[in-house]
Amino acid sequence: MNAENNHPASGRLKGKSAIVTGSATGIGKATAMLFASEGARVVVSDIDDAPAREVVNAMVAQGGEAIFVKADVSKPEDAQHLIETTVRSYGQIDILVNNAAVYRGDGDILKVPDEVWDKVMAVNLKGTYLCCKFAIAQMLQQRSGSIVNISSVNALMGFSLTAYTASKGGVEALTRLLSMEFGPNGIRVNSICPGTIMTENSIAIYSERPGLEEQVTKMYPLGRLGEPSDVAECALYLASDASAFVTGASLVVDGGLTSGRKFDLDYT
Ligand SMILES: NC(=O)c1ccc[n+]([C@@H]2O[C@H](COP(=O)([O-])OP(=O)(O)OC[C@H]3O[C@@H](n4cnc5c(N)ncnc54)[C@H](O)[C@@H]3O)[C@@H](O)[C@H]2O)c1
């Protein structure tokens, strides 16, 4: 059984090795847990040791295979260590999910401190670039691999968060370029653009701001906010051979948020 959604696991990643960055919590954790339940050997990677080790322990307790590799994705030496440790442990890298990201301290352009801009760019965009760079060097030798970059609806339409939005726009552009450059080598590169997802952090943010969750939920045509499993299921599809002919795609997982705006106009 997949822990998150109670679907029967069917070994869709059997025999594959997968790295999920920022998988101590939230969407990364849900993705890593789902991958393990589908038979992948999973590298749980994060800057935060304790909760990441708990994720590994939970996977192993459920009969999965997983290791923890501590890495700050914004540091080239850490990204390289992550890739090298995965290859040493599991022989190759079939799947890389670039999920780690930050947004704390971001805001509108007149208020966002330059240090916050630099930090957000360093983790969200440079971190994705670094992990792609080292993973692709390995995937070229294998002549196979699937990279899934977790982007955001912020890359598709303006909301808020200046640095975060720009960083995710960069992730989208990088995804398209890499898919084109390395498709001939059997490497697929796709992104996922989630809307609001009720992670542990989102729940904490809404619990401190009465009424905000209801206000945000009204923006979603499906009438609810997303769950980490909603994104994890899409990451599983893009990571697995089920999406063998899909590359350079942005899979929007947003309950219809960016599909348009309902106007009460009468053309009859
Ligand atoms: N939650 C949402 O509503 C939402 C919406 C759209 C997109 N996303 C994207 O989904 C992804 C996951 O988001 P989330 O809400 O689960 O995040 P989260 O904050 O719950 O988890 C992020 C994880 O990344 C880790 N991390 C932070 N900096 C790191 C670094 N330098 N190196 C390695 N790990 C680091 C954190 O320790 C944490 O475990 C992100 O890319 C985010 O931008 C989230």
Ligand as a Chemical Component Dictionary entry (heavy atoms), coordinates in Angstrom:
data_LIG
# 
_chem_comp.id                   LIG 
_chem_comp.type                 NON-POLYMER 
_chem_comp.pdbx_formal_charge   0 
_chem_comp.three_letter_code    LIG 
# 
loop_
_chem_comp_atom.comp_id 
_chem_comp_atom.atom_id 
_chem_comp_atom.alt_atom_id 
_chem_comp_atom.type_symbol 
_chem_comp_atom.charge 
_chem_comp_atom.model_Cartn_x 
_chem_comp_atom.model_Cartn_y 
_chem_comp_atom.model_Cartn_z 
_chem_comp_atom.pdbx_ordinal 
LIG N1  N1  N 0  3.829  23.842 -0.450 1  
LIG C1  C1  C 0  3.356  24.551 -1.471 2  
LIG O1  O1  O 0  2.268  25.146 -1.399 3  
LIG C2  C2  C 0  4.133  24.632 -2.762 4  
LIG C3  C3  C 0  3.535  25.255 -3.866 5  
LIG C4  C4  C 0  4.235  25.330 -5.068 6  
LIG C5  C5  C 0  5.504  24.798 -5.157 7  
LIG N2  N2  N 1  6.067  24.203 -4.079 8  
LIG C6  C6  C 0  7.408  23.676 -4.239 9  
LIG O2  O2  O 0  7.439  22.327 -3.809 10 
LIG C7  C7  C 0  8.725  22.033 -3.258 11 
LIG C8  C8  C 0  8.564  21.506 -1.850 12 
LIG O3  O3  O 0  7.859  22.460 -1.105 13 
LIG P1  P1  P 0  7.360  22.181 0.379  14 
LIG O4  O4  O 0  6.256  23.130 0.616  15 
LIG O5  O5  O -1 7.180  20.733 0.599  16 
LIG O6  O6  O 0  8.645  22.720 1.183  17 
LIG P2  P2  P 0  9.084  22.525 2.699  18 
LIG O7  O7  O 0  9.580  23.841 3.153  19 
LIG O8  O8  O 0  8.013  21.842 3.491  20 
LIG O9  O9  O 0  10.304 21.510 2.537  21 
LIG C9  C9  C 0  11.461 21.898 1.881  22 
LIG C10 C10 C 0  12.592 20.997 2.345  23 
LIG O10 O10 O 0  13.787 21.467 1.708  24 
LIG C11 C11 C 0  14.821 21.467 2.663  25 
LIG N3  N3  N 0  15.839 22.441 2.273  26 
LIG C12 C12 C 0  15.801 23.794 2.435  27 
LIG N4  N4  N 0  16.931 24.334 1.989  28 
LIG C13 C13 C 0  17.709 23.324 1.528  29 
LIG C14 C14 C 0  18.994 23.258 0.941  30 
LIG N5  N5  N 0  19.735 24.368 0.765  31 
LIG N6  N6  N 0  19.487 22.045 0.577  32 
LIG C15 C15 C 0  18.751 20.924 0.776  33 
LIG N7  N7  N 0  17.533 20.917 1.344  34 
LIG C16 C16 C 0  17.006 22.112 1.710  35 
LIG C17 C17 C 0  14.152 21.812 3.975  36 
LIG O11 O11 O 0  14.948 21.400 5.090  37 
LIG C18 C18 C 0  12.840 21.042 3.852  38 
LIG O12 O12 O 0  12.963 19.732 4.364  39 
LIG C19 C19 C 0  9.529  23.313 -3.356 40 
LIG O13 O13 O 0  10.297 23.304 -4.536 41 
LIG C20 C20 C 0  8.460  24.379 -3.415 42 
LIG O14 O14 O 0  8.921  25.562 -4.040 43 
LIG C21 C21 C 0  5.420  24.122 -2.876 44 
# 
loop_
_chem_comp_bond.comp_id 
_chem_comp_bond.atom_id_1 
_chem_comp_bond.atom_id_2 
_chem_comp_bond.value_order 
_chem_comp_bond.pdbx_ordinal 
LIG N1  C1  SING 1  
LIG C1  O1  DOUB 2  
LIG C1  C2  SING 3  
LIG C2  C3  SING 4  
LIG C2  C21 DOUB 5  
LIG C3  C4  DOUB 6  
LIG C4  C5  SING 7  
LIG C5  N2  DOUB 8  
LIG N2  C6  SING 9  
LIG N2  C21 SING 10 
LIG C6  O2  SING 11 
LIG C6  C20 SING 12 
LIG O2  C7  SING 13 
LIG C7  C8  SING 14 
LIG C7  C19 SING 15 
LIG C8  O3  SING 16 
LIG O3  P1  SING 17 
LIG P1  O4  DOUB 18 
LIG P1  O5  SING 19 
LIG P1  O6  SING 20 
LIG O6  P2  SING 21 
LIG P2  O7  DOUB 22 
LIG P2  O8  SING 23 
LIG P2  O9  SING 24 
LIG O9  C9  SING 25 
LIG C9  C10 SING 26 
LIG C10 O10 SING 27 
LIG C10 C18 SING 28 
LIG O10 C11 SING 29 
LIG C11 N3  SING 30 
LIG C11 C17 SING 31 
LIG N3  C12 SING 32 
LIG N3  C16 SING 33 
LIG C12 N4  DOUB 34 
LIG N4  C13 SING 35 
LIG C13 C14 SING 36 
LIG C13 C16 DOUB 37 
LIG C14 N5  SING 38 
LIG C14 N6  DOUB 39 
LIG N6  C15 SING 40 
LIG C15 N7  DOUB 41 
LIG N7  C16 SING 42 
LIG C17 O11 SING 43 
LIG C17 C18 SING 44 
LIG C18 O12 SING 45 
LIG C19 O13 SING 46 
LIG C19 C20 SING 47 
LIG C20 O14 SING 48 
# 
